[in-house]
Structure formats: structure tokens, C-alpha cells
């Protein structure tokens, strides 16, 4: 379809190609992938053509019909006036297209002609309708229409290296400002995606948005936050497309042109944060995230230097726009920062150890299995924050061996399992959401500092933790504002009750009978808490219910767990005080700690190592991977948990397990189940005689395993 557009140069497109294009765009907007949409569009048009019965052309009747359907020149409205929607459609459907170009060349008409008379706001549906008609009319020159719109935009500041692209473009020399309605109309122009308009209309539009004053940008942000998903996704795609094309033409350096779309996308990202219209993954830029590691590292160094020395570099850096970077890129940055911190602490400790005879280049924890929680608390309590940045080494008292990562991993698994046992009393467990939440009645605040510290240590030592916190925990760790929706995972029953309170159309005071006093259970004793002074005597009404919901939400997510949370937060930030964490969104931080639910076992197969006589061509290995790939998604998660102690993949995928993945021969054919050293992801597989036997015993192992042996 793209080639059809380019070959026809947007002029007098073949009617068949036009119909295909319209259907294609509609299907993509409905959520279909571009490849499937193209196939379906061609299929539908092909079927329509095959069902048509050709008739002899009747020139006279055809001409008469055209004269009846197309407005006469004398009937066309005066384009100097403010035009109604009906008048706009009359001009679009007329034979004379000159007036159409005049409308799109006038800033005032472009601003006023698409305003709804009912709401006095821009009518995006009507804008889309007009552009659909324009795109389907082969008589309308969309390049000329784009040139008309350029004339409504002020002259952009054009760097020397960019002037060769913009030689014949006319800009508006009278007006120095643009209107928000004008910007919103042009943003919906479908041909903005075409390469011919990249250096002209798209550039001028993005330049104009970036140069809006502060009040206009805030107003634009608020307007965008109310967009339906289809329209919002479209405007984000326009700016992403411009950035991608520019970065493809030029190395991914943050020059004055590439920063323009980044600034505009920042406004759009902030608008999306208000209403959560599209997933944050729609803001990731593929070109930026595929740049060479050295280039990304250079961006990070410049960004960090500007922060540390409070002297921003003249060169901008893409790290100022972290929403463009995916979790993989951010994890690299975090890895570089942690390597830098660990390397610095290691060198200092090594120097002291060699020349002063004190200290160790590692953070060494020696613990007894029988007192693992107590010993860990006591030892971590006595180390400095600087020591926490050293590489971690764990040893169990009375057990020989050097920690190469396996003992460390086992340590995390055991500690997390004990701390999250509901009988331990630190956390409550919700059977509906399968999530843990802080027990407001727990007095053991030292353990909360420990679990926070362990989360940080796991990040710095690349260990995935099998924990199940609601997403609001990661929002709180990054100091993000909290909403009612954040109760959905931690307190689902209360969340539904508060939601029904807000939606109730009747008299809520009579229906619910709530006051600004709430009750909760404290070890079997019912206690009460006033959400505001004298709350027990203040009824919840239709007028004050939003205040009640806000205060109740704050009590559940903040006030009620303040002692426990403060210690947890302090423990986490003792370790994770680096600037790289400022780049993460809450959902990305969760991926970093708990791993990804996207499991690509082909990556694991490619990275797999073999031992004990096996290789990738061994018959049992071929059968093994064939069987693994055929497992259901739930079985794959159980298999991964059986092998690694976690049912999630590292943030970079299964091909990047910290200890790798090894399959070793465990003797000849037998009836023994496969076993695993989860500390090292070391899979012990007997050489079963048949594929059927392999399947039976492997499924028995993973279905009855809890990660530390059989039930």
C-alpha cells in the first residue's frame, strides 16, 4: 500500500488502490495488524470487483448524474466566511477543489471550521470523516493540500543540515503562533506518515507544537488526555514516525531536530499518564532501543554528568526522555551504573585489604540455615550503605563451597519464602488476586527493612525474586501519586465497594449508611479510625463521597501501613539510591525485580549448554526441546519454576538467565524423574529410551514440584 501511495505520488490514485487504502486504514484503527489488514483489504476489494456486472458506459447519463450529485460552482459557499460542517462537506465533494485548498491554507478557517456547534470543542469525528473523503477522492492532490497546511504554520527554525530538505515550502510569515484546534486538525491528516511530507508539514507541525508557550502546552496536554484511544494512538504514532524516520536518516545523536519530537512526545506521555489511554510500550522507540551499546552508554554518561555536576551539557541526551527507552535499554543503564558503583567499592575495599589489611572487596553474609532470617537481619544491620553496593557473596555455616551465584540464589529463595509465609505475620495474602500486602498489625518493622534491602540487593546482583506484590508497591517505591484504581489488586473487595459508592445515582447516605469513620480487624479485635476529625458524626453523602473515597484510599495505601512501609522503603533505597532508577516506570521496576511473563523458549534453547556427553544433536535433546515447545503456557511456567525457582524470565529474556541453563546427562535409561540444581539452573536428565517416557516423567516432575523438591 505504501508503494501504491508513492508510485501515484498522491495524485489521481487508481480508484481500486484508493478503496484498498481506506479499508486498510479502517482495519488498522480497529486493532488489526498491518499485514493482516492489507490482506483483508485486498480480499474485500477483490470480492467486490468480482461481484460487479459490467455495463456499457452511458456518457450522457453519467454526465447528468455527476451534475446532479456535485454542487454547482454558484452553490458553493464563500470560503471567507466561517463554514458549517455541511458546507465543508459540500466543498470536499464538489468538482472544483480550489476552494478546498483555500480552506486548508487559512489558519482562521482551519481553526474554526471543525468546531462542534454543540460542544464548542474540536469535532475529531468530523475531522476524520473529512480526511476519509479526501483520501478516497483521486481528484484531490494530498501533496498540494499539505502545502496549503504548511502555509498556516509559522516559519520553523531550520538548522543548516536540514535546509536542503525544505527548499520550496511556503510558511506563514504573518502569524507567529498557532492555535490548538489547528494543530489537532493537522495531526489527524493521514498522509503525515508519508516520506514526502516528513521534511515539510510533519517537521513544521512538530516544531510548532514544541514552541507552544507553557499555558498552551498545558491546555494541549489536557485536551489530549480526553482523546479516545483511536485518536490518541494516531497522534502519538505521527510523532513517533517522524522521530523514527529522522533517526534512520541520521545517527541516533540528540541534535536540535531529534529533540523536537522528543519534547512533543513528552507532552503526550504526560497526557497519557493522566488517563492511561494507551500502554507505555507504545512510547518505546525501536530505533533508539536498537542503538549500539556504546552510543547508549554515552547518552547515560552525559545525563549522569549533568546531574552530578549540576551543569547540563550543551548536548541533549535521550536519557532525558526515559519513556522512549524500553526496560531492556534501562536495565543496561542500571547495569552500567551498578558495575560502576560495585567496581568503585571493590577497588576501594581491595586497596584497603591489600595495603591496610582491613575490609573485603565483597559483601559477605555468613548465616545458619536454622536462623537464616535472624542472622541476615543482624549482619545487614551492621554494614554501611557503601558495603551494600559491593558484589554479594553468601555462605552457609558448616557448608563448604564458593559462591559463584548459586548459593546466593538459594539464599534469596529461602529468605523470601520464609518472609512471605503468612504465618510469619509480615504480609496478608488475598486469595482473589494472589497478591501479598503489608500487614498493618505487624509490629516487626526490622523485617520490613530487610525485605526492602533484599529487593535492592537482588536488583544489583541480577537475581529474579518470586514475589507477588500489587503494582501499587512499585508506584510507591518510585514516589508516584496514588489513585483509587491502585486498590484493585491489594484490596479488591473494598475497591469494588468504593467504586459502587461513586457510581450510585441514588441517595448514598440512605443506601450505604457510611460515615467518615471506618473499622478494621486487629488480631480479632475490631478497631475504628476516623478519616477526619469528628468523622464518626459526619455522614457520607452524594456531595462529599469523593472526599471519603480519597481519604479511605489514602488510609489503606499509606496511613495504615506507615511504620511497615517506612522501613521497607528505607531498606530498598539503602541499596537502590542510584540515579538510574529515575528512568523507570513502576511496571518496568516490577519487571526488573520479578522478571517478565513473556516466555520465549526458543531463546532458552539457543543459549542452552550441554554436559555429561549430551550435545544439541543428541536424540534425547531433540525430543526434549520438541516436548518443551509443545507444552501449554501454564506448563511452561511450571517447567521454568522447576528449573530456576521462578516462573518468569529476566528482563532481557530467557536467553539471559544469570547462571545460564545447562542440561547434563544423569545416567542411562531409568525410571528416575529429572532433577534440577535450581541454584545453578543445572538440569539433570537421564537418557530415557523413548520420547513417550521422557514426556511422562518430565510432566510428573514439573506438576509435582515446588522448586525445592517434590511435595
Secondary structure, 3 states (H helix, E strand, C coil): CHHHHHHCCCCCCCHHHHHHHHHHHHHHHCCCCHHHHHHHHHHHHHHHHHHCCCCCCCHHHHHHHHHHHCCCHHHCCCCCCCCCHHHHHHHHCCCCCHHHHHHHCCHHHHHHCCECCCCCCECHHHHHHHHHHHHHCCCCCHHHHHHHHHCCCECCCCCHHHHHHCCCCCCECCCCCCCHHHHHHHHCCHHHHCHHHHHHHHHHHHHHHHCCCHHHHHHHHHHHHCCCHHHHHHHHHHHHHHHHHHHHHCCCCCCHHHHHHHHHHHHHHHHHHHHCCCCHHHHCCHHHHCCCHHHHHHHHHHHHHHHHCCCCCCCCCHHHHHHHCCHHHHHHHHHHHHHHHHHHHHHHHHHHHHHCCCCCCEEEEEECHHHHHHHHHHHHHCCCHHHHCCEEEEEECCCCCCCCCHHHHHHHHHHHHHHCCHHHCCEEEECCCCEEEECCCCCCHHHHHHHHHHHHHHHHCCCCCCCCECHHHHHHHCCCCCCHHHHHHHCHHHHHHHHHHHHCCCCHHHHHCCECEEEEEECCEEEEEECCCCHHHCECCCCCHHHHHHHHHHHHHCHHHHHHHHHHHHHHHHHCCCHHHHHCCHHHHHHHHHCECCCCHHHHHHHCEEECCCCCCCHHHHHHHHHHHHCCHHHHHHHHHHHHCCCCECCCCHHHCCCCCEEEECCCCCCCCCEEECCCCEEEECCCCCHHHHHHHHHHHHHCECCCCEC
